Amino acid sequence: MEDNGCNNASIEHLDLSFNKLSGSLPNSLGYLRRLNYLQLFNNLISGPIPSSIGNLSNLEQLDLSFNNMNGTIPESLGQLTKLLVLVLFHNSFEGVISEANFQNLTNLSLLSLSSTKNSLVLKVRHNWVPPFSLFALVLSGIRLSPEFPAWLKTQKQLTGITVSDAAISGTIPDWFWGLSPQILYLDLTHNNFKGKLPDSLNFSFLGGSVDLSFNSLEGSVPLWYNLAYLLLRNNLLSGPIPSEIGHRNALLTFKEGLNDTSSCLSSWVGENCCNWLGVGCSNQTGHVTRLDLHSQYCFLSTVEEDNKTSVPCKQLSLGGKLNPSLLALKYLNYLDLNGNNFQGTPIPSFIRSLLNLRYLDLSHSSFPGMVPANLGNLSKLCHLDLYTMVYSPTLLGIRFALAPKSFFFAIS
């Protein structure tokens, strides 16, 4: 990019991303004083950020990511009081970033910095209190203090945190795990964290992701709720994997496929799925062993004068599709869907793989079509109720296949 005396002060929005622009940013960029949106990511731009960037007093978004820029980051960036988004990811900046670079960035909500050469250092006081309150932070390949950055304690609104390849060592402080209810995404990979992880945490955002790979963490694998991904590769963890991992998410995925017109399954919230309506677990192992969702099960708990009572609520009525996420419940031995309305949804073939089932009731649930022959694979089954299902020779075959162990068999 050449300096041609760009001084068009009326430009407010400039997006030249995904081109093959090369050269360096001109110093005359600072003349665009009405500019509030500057996007130049995914180009071939090199050289430093011009110090005149500090003149863009109306700038709200600046994205120079995925270029070949180098040199130091000018302190004049810290004068952009209206800046909301600062993304300088995947460049080759070097030198030191200090508190002066952020001095007046009181409105900043997203900060993303990285150095492909690991030659950029963030140097701030241990007791530094940033002027901003971030929603998302990305620091990758930035050299930090060997200690965990204490200033993160001030960031009460963070939902996404990446502090990777930052040369941090020692333990992750307890106060940081106090942020877990608000975190949707966490990446602390490629550091040298040591010590043990908390046994139990509750991440409020269902489907969140935590990656702590490539550290030196010790102890047992933790049980953290609501996560879709927990990555712990290349650490020093030991012991068994908690059996509860996956049970909660499997049930929530199963719920997503259902039409719950009664809204009774809205009670499926909280950390421990063993306390949910219709879910039963082994007292010894914590495994989910029972799923009783027959149509008369829905109750609401009330408390009157310290006496807990249960009163009937709207009748449980489920429809939709049965999700194969139930296969994650490997110790499930009781499944009752009696009296629901699965009209239009045939009995899924994956049920044949719930090999620990001893009790299966699909009666009065309007499953259409024929009964799958592979139900005969359920060799432990003692109770099978398919009443109102369409009779077919398949049913006779299943009956004889289960006869040695089955003490109850019902068809219409």
Long-range contacts (C-beta under 8 A, 24 or more apart in sequence): 1-25, 1-26, 1-45, 2-26, 3-27, 3-28, 4-28, 6-31, 6-32, 7-31, 8-32, 9-33, 9-34, 10-34, 11-35, 12-36, 12-37, 12-58, 13-37, 14-38, 14-39, 14-40, 15-39, 15-40, 16-40, 16-43, 17-41, 17-42, 17-43, 17-63, 18-42, 18-43, 19-43, 20-44, 21-45, 22-46, 23-47, 24-48, 25-49, 25-50, 26-50, 27-51, 27-52, 28-52, 29-53, 29-56, 30-54, 30-55, 30-56, 31-55, 32-56, 33-57, 33-58, 34-58, 35-59, 36-60, 36-61, 36-82, 37-61, 38-62, 38-63, 39-63, 40-64, 40-67, 41-65, 41-66, 41-67, 41-87, 42-66, 42-67, 43-67, 44-68, 45-69, 46-70, 47-71, 48-72, 48-74, 49-73, 49-74, 49-77, 49-88, 50-74, 51-76, 52-76, 53-77, 53-80, 54-78, 54-79, 54-80, 56-80, 57-81, 57-82, 58-82, 59-83, 60-84, 60-85, 61-85, 62-86, 62-87, 63-87, 64-88, 64-91, 65-89, 65-90, 65-91, 65-112, 66-90, 66-91, 67-91, 68-92, 69-93, 70-94, 71-95, 72-96, 73-97, 73-101, 73-120, 74-101, 75-100, 75-101, 75-103, 77-101, 77-102, 77-105, 78-102, 78-103, 78-104, 78-105, 79-103, 79-104, 80-104, 80-105, 81-105, 81-106, 81-107, 82-107, 83-107, 83-108, 84-108, 84-109, 84-110, 85-109, 85-110, 86-110, 86-111, 86-112, 86-113, 87-112, 88-112, 88-113, 88-114, 89-113, 89-114, 89-138, 89-140, 90-114, 90-116, 91-115, 91-116, 92-116, 92-117, 92-119, 93-119, 93-120, 94-119, 94-120, 95-119, 95-120, 95-121, 96-120, 96-121, 96-122, 96-123, 97-121, 97-122, 97-123, 97-142, 98-123, 98-124, 99-124, 99-125, 99-128, 102-130, 102-131, 102-132, 103-131, 104-131, 105-131, 105-132, 106-131, 106-132, 107-132, 108-132, 108-134, 109-133, 109-134, 109-135, 109-136, 110-134, 110-135, 110-136, 110-137, 111-136, 111-137, 111-138, 111-139, 112-136, 112-137, 112-138, 113-138, 113-139, 113-140, 113-142, 114-138, 114-139, 114-140, 114-141, 114-142, 115-141, 115-142, 116-141, 117-141, 118-143, 118-165, 124-151, 126-150, 129-154, 130-154, 130-155, 133-157, 134-158, 135-159, 135-160, 136-160, 136-161, 137-161, 137-162, 137-163, 138-162, 139-163, 139-164, 139-166, 140-164, 140-165, 140-166, 141-165, 141-166, 142-166, 143-167, 144-168, 146-170, 148-172, 148-173, 148-176, 152-176, 152-179, 156-182, 157-182, 158-182, 158-183, 159-183, 159-184, 159-185, 159-205, 160-184, 160-185, 160-186, 161-185, 161-186, 161-187, 161-188, 162-186, 162-187, 163-187, 163-188, 163-191, 164-188, 164-189, 164-190, 164-191, 165-189, 165-190, 165-191, 166-191, 167-191, 167-192, 168-192, 168-193, 169-193, 169-194, 170-194, 170-195, 171-195, 172-197, 174-198, 177-201, 180-224, 183-208, 183-210, 184-208, 184-209, 185-209, 185-210, 186-210, 186-211, 186-212, 187-211, 188-212, 188-215, 189-213, 189-214, 189-215, 189-231, 190-214, 190-215, 191-215, 192-216, 193-217, 194-218, 195-219, 196-220, 197-222, 198-222, 199-223, 200-224, 200-225, 200-271, 201-225, 202-226, 202-271, 203-227, 206-252, 221-245, 225-271, 243-285, 243-286, 243-287, 244-273, 244-286, 244-287, 246-328, 247-273, 247-287, 247-288, 247-328, 247-329, 248-273, 249-325, 249-328, 250-325, 250-326, 250-327, 250-328, 250-329, 251-276, 251-279, 251-288, 251-325, 251-329, 253-323, 253-325, 254-322, 254-323, 254-325, 254-326, 256-323, 257-320, 257-321, 257-322, 257-323, 258-318, 258-319, 258-320, 258-321, 259-318, 259-319, 259-320, 260-317, 260-318, 261-317, 261-318, 261-319, 262-298, 262-313, 262-314, 262-315, 262-316, 262-317, 262-318, 263-314, 264-297, 264-298, 264-313, 264-314, 264-316, 265-318, 280-334, 282-331, 285-331, 287-329, 287-330, 287-331, 288-329, 288-331, 288-332, 289-331, 289-332, 289-333, 289-334, 290-332, 290-333, 290-334, 291-326, 291-329, 291-332, 291-334, 291-335, 291-336, 292-334, 292-336, 293-318, 293-336, 293-337, 293-340, 294-336, 294-337, 294-338, 294-339, 294-340, 294-361, 295-338, 295-339, 295-340, 295-364, 296-339, 316-340, 317-341, 318-342, 319-343, 319-345, 320-345, 321-345, 321-348, 322-348, 322-350, 322-351, 324-348, 324-350, 326-350, 326-354, 327-353, 327-354, 329-354, 330-356, 331-356, 332-356, 332-357, 333-357, 333-358, 333-359, 333-380, 334-358, 334-359, 335-359, 335-360, 335-361, 336-360, 336-361, 337-361, 337-362, 337-365, 338-362, 338-363, 338-364, 338-365, 338-385, 339-363, 339-364, 339-365, 340-365, 340-366, 341-365, 341-366, 342-366, 342-367, 343-368, 344-368, 346-370, 346-372, 347-371, 347-372, 347-375, 349-374, 351-375, 351-378, 352-377, 352-378, 353-377, 354-378, 355-379, 355-380, 356-380, 357-381, 358-382, 358-383, 359-383, 360-384, 360-385, 361-385, 362-386, 362-389, 363-387, 363-388, 363-389, 363-410, 364-388, 370-394, 371-395, 371-398, 373-397, 373-398, 376-401, 376-402, 378-402, 379-405, 380-405, 381-405, 381-406, 382-406, 382-407, 382-408, 383-407, 383-408, 384-408, 384-409, 384-410, 385-409, 385-410, 386-410, 386-411, 386-412, 387-411, 387-412, 388-412
